[in-house]
């Protein structure tokens, strides 16, 4: 950054000499007369600006602390010495050197900036004089205690402050910010940039301002720099880092007059300014209305604080009657605790155990500013911040913030809770923003009617149903229609605010559209733009309103086959049917070969009869008579299966013969590459680059197709063998050219189609919410049916081009039932046969006279039962004839020999 030539480098030598002369003048603010000859005076040098508000508070607070110690201590007395005010950052080093070498100061306290503290710490290292600094570096290197062993930092580094700012930015969903800082604080800038990246935000612009003492006209310089901010940024979230109060007042005054502290803007002021809001002039506060501030928290409830506050007010009013506010701030409490640290270290050193520096580092007490305890020469306690909202002439306290708990309405000790989950979602208090806005500002330079949003629209598209621009030469105006335009118009009322815009047709490729938004030529692009990872580096997208993937479209040819009759069933079905047919044949043969005369003869004749019988049953044409009941059961289950199979086969074959069967000429990408075939795609989209770099197609084999009507002609004249389109375009093409083409389901998916905006634009986030709402309400589905899905014969005749063959999975239960029935009947037949064979064997033994006694008696019992039955039952003539020849046989077999007796 170039500053005016009349800065400190051009100061007249007389003025520099004057400042140097004043720097060597020390004012004894607290003279101590030893009332006891044994009292030892400890000289303490204070390097502070006693003319600033901070310096005035520090001076009074140090005096009160020294007086309290000198009143109670008989062994040691404290003598405080202060410097005259100066704006030169190098003068404190000279003052400290003089204090140490000439005035023999035993402790140096003060230094409000790290530049001053580092230079004085170097002197302390050489002279081994303890240096208590009110400042600390933004990033504390681990080697600092080694480099400056005499330096004690009564402040925290910038880590907690940067995290607090980042949490605030995250809580309000701001993605881009402008950082304003006094030139030189680069470590804090780096730290803030890293913490903002952790929450998904970034610094869009850095505005470095010099110290007001180097500027002859600070207001004019600030105005010129703010004009650059307006011209080069869209963000209206301003974060002011540690700066002098004078510079912050100048900044807000100019920003307010330029309209930057107004609706939709947000300001975060630094801790160094917020800690002084109690003492700032009310007219200066009015410029900061609506800003958020970060203030170091300290408790005001202790009796020690209340006693100090009363003494401070009395002493401050007496010394500075021109000041309106006499309340002590954080810097006064910090200064009071610094003297208390030295006083306690002196008392502990009286025993002679340790040096003054080691006693200072071993301090452990609760002071007015908080817990005082050091680790590696730096204040150990993590700070607690209070978020405040600047009102018209004062401020309102909102939430607390701690590194462990984030935002909270009250501290854990006040809640009675020991652990609190970290909250970074938002503040619980109501914030009144600049312009008295009650909702969260967008933090963005939103369009106005005077300066509407410039939206680019693709002037040339392959498919006009997405975007179509009709230019009227008579009125020199354009009409915009299509699927994308209607989604944009449906989403506008759902934003919740008015969004003035102008459409601008742009006849460039899609990658060039990304660059036009990235370099801020246009604010957004409304069209069929694909969301890609590479593009997200430069722009932001809404959520996709349509899915995207790479589809391949090829021509089809008729599929004729002499084996068409085999197509209704899969090969598994044919195998299972044939196997069950043979099994059923075997079972029928086993069951019928004895009782059925048609199954008699040699084995070949029996098998052929059984096979013919079973096979003819497929057509219900079998003529053989069935004698066995088991065979009838087997045939019932088999014929039921045959009935179902016949019906299904007939229906499937009829469907295949009725619907024309087509098959694609190309089945995969590898076939195209292997045969060096031509393919077509939209040359303006990323698809061409994708096919070359990812799919490894040769550039000379890729044909550029300009519009949707050229694809059909390219296929017919054999210019291309396949076309590669994104899924939404494939749907449109196939809805019109459904006959003779086949589209393959995309295996490669992309991010979808979305609207494009500048990086970190809050409008993109609002449009995303609107699109999600349209998706949930089914509005976009209706728009797809209106624009993308044709209602002609392609959609009406959307039958499958290839009927699928019937699988075994649909019929396996019937196969199991038929097979199980045959098996059971066969087992029953086997059991019956075995019983019959045993009965026949018994009869043969009886005929041969070899029956056992038991068999004979069983036979006698049977014959007796038959005789009894005949005797008591009336017999018909037929029965008598039937029984007549049987009786002699029975008598012959079982009657014993008799003797005939004749009487004369």
Long-range contacts (C-beta under 8 A, 24 or more apart in sequence): 1-183, 1-208, 1-210, 3-210, 3-214, 3-215, 3-221, 4-215, 4-216, 4-221, 6-216, 7-210, 7-214, 7-215, 8-88, 8-213, 8-214, 19-86, 19-88, 19-91, 20-91, 20-94, 22-84, 22-86, 23-83, 23-84, 23-86, 23-88, 23-91, 23-94, 23-95, 24-94, 24-95, 24-98, 25-84, 26-81, 26-82, 26-83, 26-84, 26-95, 26-98, 26-99, 26-103, 27-81, 27-82, 27-83, 27-84, 28-79, 28-80, 28-81, 29-59, 29-63, 29-80, 29-81, 29-82, 30-62, 30-63, 30-66, 30-67, 30-78, 30-79, 30-80, 31-79, 32-70, 32-77, 32-78, 32-79, 34-77, 36-74, 38-74, 38-75, 39-73, 39-74, 39-75, 39-76, 39-77, 40-75, 40-76, 40-77, 41-76, 41-77, 41-78, 41-79, 42-76, 42-77, 42-78, 42-79, 42-106, 42-107, 42-342, 42-346, 43-79, 43-81, 43-103, 43-104, 43-105, 43-106, 43-107, 44-78, 44-79, 44-80, 44-81, 44-105, 44-106, 44-107, 44-108, 44-109, 44-339, 44-342, 45-81, 45-95, 45-96, 45-99, 45-100, 45-103, 45-105, 45-107, 45-108, 45-109, 45-110, 46-80, 46-81, 46-82, 46-83, 46-109, 46-110, 47-83, 47-92, 47-95, 47-96, 47-99, 47-108, 47-109, 47-110, 47-111, 47-116, 47-120, 48-82, 48-83, 48-110, 48-112, 48-335, 49-85, 49-86, 49-112, 50-82, 50-83, 50-84, 50-85, 51-85, 52-85, 52-245, 53-245, 53-276, 53-279, 53-323, 54-112, 54-276, 54-329, 54-331, 55-85, 56-316, 56-319, 56-320, 56-323, 57-279, 57-316, 57-328, 57-329, 57-331, 57-332, 57-335, 58-110, 58-331, 58-332, 58-334, 58-335, 59-319, 59-335, 60-312, 60-315, 60-316, 60-319, 60-332, 61-312, 61-328, 61-332, 61-333, 61-335, 61-336, 61-339, 62-109, 62-335, 62-336, 62-338, 62-339, 63-315, 64-308, 64-311, 64-312, 64-315, 64-336, 65-335, 65-336, 65-337, 65-338, 65-339, 65-340, 65-343, 66-339, 66-343, 69-339, 69-340, 69-343, 73-343, 73-347, 75-347, 75-350, 76-343, 76-346, 76-347, 76-350, 78-339, 78-342, 78-343, 80-339, 81-105, 87-211, 87-213, 89-113, 89-115, 89-116, 90-119, 92-116, 92-119, 92-120, 93-119, 93-120, 93-123, 96-120, 96-123, 96-124, 97-123, 100-124, 100-127, 100-129, 101-127, 105-129, 106-130, 106-356, 107-131, 107-132, 107-342, 107-356, 108-132, 109-134, 109-335, 109-338, 109-339, 109-342, 110-134, 111-135, 114-138, 115-184, 117-151, 117-153, 118-148, 121-148, 121-150, 121-151, 122-148, 124-148, 124-150, 124-151, 125-149, 125-150, 125-151, 128-357, 130-356, 130-357, 130-360, 132-338, 132-341, 132-342, 132-360, 134-331, 134-334, 134-335, 134-338, 136-378, 136-379, 137-187, 138-162, 138-185, 138-187, 138-188, 138-190, 138-191, 139-187, 139-190, 139-191, 140-378, 142-376, 144-376, 144-377, 145-376, 145-377, 149-357, 149-377, 150-357, 151-377, 152-357, 152-360, 152-361, 152-374, 152-377, 152-378, 153-377, 153-378, 153-379, 154-334, 154-337, 154-338, 154-341, 154-379, 155-334, 155-378, 155-379, 156-378, 156-379, 156-382, 156-383, 157-378, 158-187, 158-188, 158-191, 158-192, 159-191, 160-382, 160-383, 160-385, 160-403, 161-271, 161-294, 161-383, 161-385, 162-188, 162-191, 162-192, 162-194, 162-195, 163-195, 163-403, 164-294, 164-385, 164-401, 165-192, 165-195, 165-196, 165-239, 165-268, 165-294, 166-192, 166-195, 166-196, 166-198, 166-199, 166-201, 167-199, 167-401, 167-406, 167-407, 167-424, 168-268, 168-292, 168-387, 169-196, 169-199, 169-201, 169-237, 169-239, 170-199, 170-200, 170-201, 170-424, 171-407, 171-424, 171-425, 171-426, 171-427, 172-266, 172-426, 172-440, 172-441, 172-443, 173-440, 173-762, 173-765, 174-201, 174-235, 174-237, 174-266, 174-443, 174-762, 175-200, 175-201, 175-202, 175-759, 175-760, 175-761, 175-762, 176-201, 176-202, 176-203, 176-204, 176-233, 176-234, 176-235, 176-237, 176-443, 176-444, 176-759, 176-760, 177-201, 177-202, 177-203, 177-204, 177-235, 177-237, 177-238, 177-239, 177-443, 178-203, 178-204, 178-205, 178-206, 178-207, 178-229, 178-233, 178-235, 178-236, 178-237, 178-238, 178-239, 179-203, 179-205, 179-206, 179-207, 179-238, 179-239, 179-241, 180-207, 180-209, 180-238, 180-239, 180-240, 180-241, 180-243, 180-251, 181-206, 181-207, 181-208, 181-209, 181-240, 181-241, 181-242, 181-243, 182-208, 182-209, 182-210, 182-211, 182-241, 182-242, 182-243, 182-244, 182-247, 183-208, 183-209, 183-210, 183-211, 185-241, 185-242, 188-241, 188-242, 189-241, 192-239, 192-241, 199-424, 201-760, 202-760, 204-233, 204-234, 204-235, 204-760, 205-229, 205-232, 205-233, 205-235, 209-243, 209-247, 209-251, 211-244, 211-247, 212-244, 212-246, 212-247, 212-250, 218-246, 218-247, 218-250, 219-250, 219-253, 219-254, 222-250, 222-251, 222-254, 223-254, 223-258, 226-254, 226-255, 226-258, 226-260, 227-258, 229-260, 230-258, 230-260, 230-445, 233-445, 234-444, 234-445, 234-520, 234-758, 234-761, 235-443, 235-444, 235-445, 235-760, 236-260, 236-264, 236-265, 236-266, 236-441, 236-442, 236-443, 236-444, 236-445, 237-265, 237-266, 237-268, 237-443, 238-265, 238-266, 238-267, 238-268, 239-268, 240-267, 240-268, 240-269, 240-270, 240-273, 241-270, 242-270, 242-271, 242-272, 243-270, 243-272, 243-273, 244-272, 245-272, 245-273, 245-276, 245-280, 248-273, 249-280, 249-284, 249-287, 252-284, 252-287, 252-288, 252-291, 253-284, 253-287, 255-287, 256-287, 261-287, 261-288, 261-289, 261-290, 261-291, 261-434, 261-435, 262-434, 262-435, 263-433, 263-434, 263-435, 263-437, 263-441, 264-435, 264-437, 264-441, 264-442, 264-443, 264-444, 264-445, 264-446, 265-433, 265-434, 265-435, 265-441, 265-443, 266-290, 266-292, 266-433, 266-434, 266-441, 266-443, 267-291, 267-292, 267-434, 268-292, 268-293, 268-294, 269-293, 269-294, 269-390, 270-294, 271-295, 271-296, 271-385, 274-388, 274-395, 275-329, 275-330, 275-331, 276-329, 276-331, 277-388, 277-390, 277-394, 277-395, 278-325, 278-327, 278-329, 279-323, 279-324, 279-325, 279-327, 279-329, 281-324, 282-393, 282-394, 285-390, 285-392, 285-393, 285-394, 285-395, 286-392, 286-393, 288-390, 289-390, 289-391, 289-392, 289-434, 290-389, 290-390, 290-432, 290-433, 290-434, 290-435, 290-436, 290-437, 291-389, 291-390, 291-434, 292-387, 292-388, 292-389, 292-390, 292-431, 293-387, 293-388, 293-389, 293-390, 293-395, 294-385, 294-386, 294-387, 294-388, 294-401, 295-330, 295-385, 295-386, 295-387, 295-388, 295-397, 296-330, 296-369, 296-383, 296-384, 296-385, 296-386, 297-383, 297-384, 297-385, 297-386, 297-400, 298-330, 298-333, 298-368, 298-369, 298-370, 299-370, 302-368, 304-368, 305-333, 305-368, 308-333, 308-336, 308-368, 330-369, 333-367, 333-368, 333-369, 334-369, 336-367, 336-368, 336-369, 337-367, 337-368, 337-369, 337-372, 340-365, 340-367, 340-372, 341-372, 384-411, 387-427, 387-429, 389-429, 389-431, 389-432, 391-432, 396-429, 396-432, 397-429, 398-427, 398-428, 398-429, 398-431, 399-427, 399-428, 399-429, 442-762, 442-763, 443-762, 444-761, 444-762, 444-763, 446-497, 446-499, 446-763, 447-499, 447-500, 447-501, 447-523, 448-500, 449-500, 452-500, 452-501, 452-502, 453-499, 453-500, 453-501, 453-502, 453-523, 453-524, 453-763, 454-501, 454-502, 454-504, 454-521, 454-522, 454-523, 454-524, 455-501, 455-502, 455-503, 455-504, 455-522, 455-523, 455-524, 455-525, 455-526, 456-504, 456-505, 456-506, 456-513, 456-516, 456-517, 456-521, 456-522, 456-524, 456-525, 456-526, 456-527, 457-485, 457-503, 457-504, 457-505, 457-506, 457-525, 457-526, 457-527, 458-505, 458-506, 458-510, 458-513, 458-525, 458-527, 458-528, 458-529, 459-505, 459-506, 459-507, 459-508, 460-507, 460-684, 461-527, 461-528, 462-682, 462-684, 462-685, 462-705, 462-706, 462-707, 462-708, 462-729, 463-528, 463-707, 463-708, 463-729, 463-732, 463-733, 464-707, 464-708, 465-732, 465-787, 465-788, 466-527, 466-528, 466-728, 466-787, 467-527, 467-528, 469-505, 471-505, 478-503, 478-505, 482-787, 483-528, 483-783, 483-784, 483-786, 483-787, 483-788, 484-526, 484-527, 484-528, 484-753, 484-755, 485-526, 486-783, 486-787, 487-545, 487-771, 487-774, 487-780, 487-783, 488-526, 488-755, 490-774, 490-779, 490-783, 491-767, 491-770, 491-771, 491-774, 492-770, 494-769, 494-770, 494-773, 494-774, 495-763, 495-766, 495-767, 495-770, 496-766, 499-763, 509-684, 509-685, 510-684, 510-685, 510-686, 511-686, 513-756, 514-538, 514-539, 514-756, 517-756, 517-757, 517-758, 518-758, 518-759, 520-758, 523-757, 523-758, 523-761, 523-763, 524-755, 524-756, 524-757, 524-758, 524-761, 524-763, 524-764, 525-755, 525-756, 526-755, 527-755, 528-728, 528-753, 529-753, 529-754, 529-755, 529-756, 530-685, 530-686, 530-726, 530-750, 530-751, 530-752, 530-753, 531-750, 531-751, 531-752, 531-753, 531-754, 532-686, 532-750, 532-751, 533-751, 535-756, 538-759, 539-756, 539-757, 539-758, 539-759, 540-756, 540-757, 540-758, 540-759, 540-760, 540-761, 540-764, 541-751, 541-754, 541-755, 541-756, 541-757, 541-764, 542-754, 542-755, 542-757, 542-764, 542-767, 542-768, 542-771, 543-754, 543-768, 543-771, 543-772, 544-751, 544-752, 544-753, 544-754, 545-752, 545-753, 545-754, 545-755, 545-771, 545-774, 545-775, 545-780, 546-728, 546-752, 546-753, 546-780, 546-784, 547-727, 547-728, 547-749, 547-752, 548-726, 548-727, 548-728, 548-749, 548-750, 548-751, 548-752, 548-753, 549-726, 549-727, 549-746, 549-747, 549-748, 549-749, 549-750, 550-687, 550-690, 550-724, 550-725, 550-726, 550-727, 550-746, 550-747, 550-748, 550-750, 551-724, 551-725, 551-726, 551-727, 551-730, 551-743, 551-744, 551-745, 551-746, 552-666, 552-669, 552-722, 552-723, 552-724, 552-743, 552-744, 553-711, 553-722, 553-723, 553-724, 553-725, 553-730, 553-733, 553-734, 553-741, 553-742, 553-743, 553-744, 554-664, 554-665, 554-666, 554-721, 554-722, 554-723, 554-741, 554-742, 554-744, 555-664, 555-665, 555-715, 555-740, 555-741, 555-742, 556-662, 556-663, 556-664, 556-665, 556-740, 556-741, 556-742, 556-801, 557-662, 557-663, 557-665, 558-660, 558-661, 558-662, 559-661, 559-662, 559-663, 559-802, 560-661, 564-653, 564-656, 564-657, 565-653, 567-652, 567-653, 567-656, 567-805, 568-648, 568-649, 568-652, 568-653, 568-656, 568-805, 568-806, 569-649, 569-652, 569-805, 569-806, 570-805, 570-806, 570-807, 570-808, 572-807, 572-808, 573-805, 573-806, 573-807, 573-808, 573-811, 576-808, 576-815, 577-645, 580-638, 580-641, 580-815, 580-818, 580-819, 581-614, 581-615, 581-618, 583-819, 583-822, 584-614, 584-634, 584-638, 584-818, 584-822, 585-610, 585-611, 585-613, 585-614, 585-615, 586-610, 587-634, 587-822, 587-823, 587-825, 587-826, 588-613, 588-614, 588-631, 588-634, 588-635, 590-826, 590-829, 591-628, 591-630, 591-631, 591-634, 591-825, 591-826, 591-829, 592-626, 592-627, 592-628, 592-631, 595-627, 595-628, 596-624, 596-625, 596-626, 596-627, 596-628, 598-624, 598-625, 614-638, 617-642, 618-642, 618-646, 628-829, 630-825, 630-826, 630-828, 630-829, 631-825, 633-821, 633-825, 634-821, 634-822, 634-825, 636-821, 637-817, 637-818, 637-821, 637-822, 638-818, 638-821, 638-822, 640-814, 640-818, 641-811, 641-814, 641-815, 641-817, 641-818, 644-811, 644-814, 645-811, 648-806, 648-811, 649-806, 652-803, 652-805, 652-806, 655-803, 656-803, 659-799, 659-800, 659-801, 659-803, 660-801, 661-801, 661-802, 661-803, 662-740, 662-742, 662-801, 662-802, 663-802, 664-742, 664-744, 665-721, 666-721, 666-722, 669-695, 672-697, 672-721, 672-722, 673-697, 676-701, 677-701, 677-721, 677-722, 678-702, 678-703, 678-719, 678-720, 678-721, 679-703, 679-720, 679-721, 679-722, 679-723, 679-724, 680-704, 680-705, 680-711, 680-714, 680-719, 680-720, 680-722, 680-723, 680-724, 681-705, 681-723, 681-724, 681-725, 682-725, 682-729, 685-726, 687-724, 687-725, 687-726, 691-724, 708-732, 708-733, 708-736, 711-737, 712-737, 715-741, 726-750, 728-753, 728-788, 731-788, 731-789, 732-788, 734-794, 735-788, 735-789, 735-790, 735-794, 735-795, 736-790, 736-792, 736-794, 737-794, 738-794, 738-797, 738-798, 739-794, 742-801, 846-893, 856-894, 859-894, 860-894, 863-890, 863-894
